[in-house]
Amino acid sequence: MTLEQAALVAQIVGVVVVAATLIYLAMQVHQGARQMRSEARQAQLTYDQTGVYKFVDFPELGRIFSQTETPSFEEKTKLFFWMIGQMRAREYEWLQYQNGAITKESWETYRGVIYFVLGTERGRALWEVCKGYFNPGFVETVAAMMTGVPPIDLWDQLQAIE
């Protein structure tokens, strides 16, 4: 084998090694992306469960959202900070969607909670007070979602169940 032939063999081996390395790296990146999406979904589930359990621990929140009489300052404060927590979780999901960490279908599923949180006139009034604490793009998304959406009567339905 001549020196020139040995150089060609070395080049071929080098190309094969580079190709194998690129394939391996592509597989690692794909696996990392799947892991990131899985962790994002787990965080979202944790946020959602925390919000749901707040209603279990503090069922009066539903009554306060829907009652006709004006809530006390303490009651409004509870609603305000519960809303910030719930909307912050939705903002996080929206950011994950914007960054490609979750799919459009996942975002559309998670965002449904916004219709619930802002489902009453009181909820919408509280959102007007706290929306300045959120990403402007998220606030615009929420505004577009809520345009023309009538209030829900979930709380009245729950009250009517015997």
Secondary structure as GFF3:
##gff-version 3
##sequence-region A 1 162
A	DSSP	alpha_helix	3	57	.	.	.	ID=ss1
A	DSSP	alpha_helix	60	66	.	.	.	ID=ss2
A	DSSP	alpha_helix	73	98	.	.	.	ID=ss3
A	DSSP	alpha_helix	104	110	.	.	.	ID=ss4
A	DSSP	alpha_helix	112	117	.	.	.	ID=ss5
A	DSSP	alpha_helix	121	130	.	.	.	ID=ss6
A	DSSP	three_ten_helix	131	133	.	.	.	ID=ss7
A	DSSP	alpha_helix	136	146	.	.	.	ID=ss8
A	DSSP	alpha_helix	154	160	.	.	.	ID=ss9
###
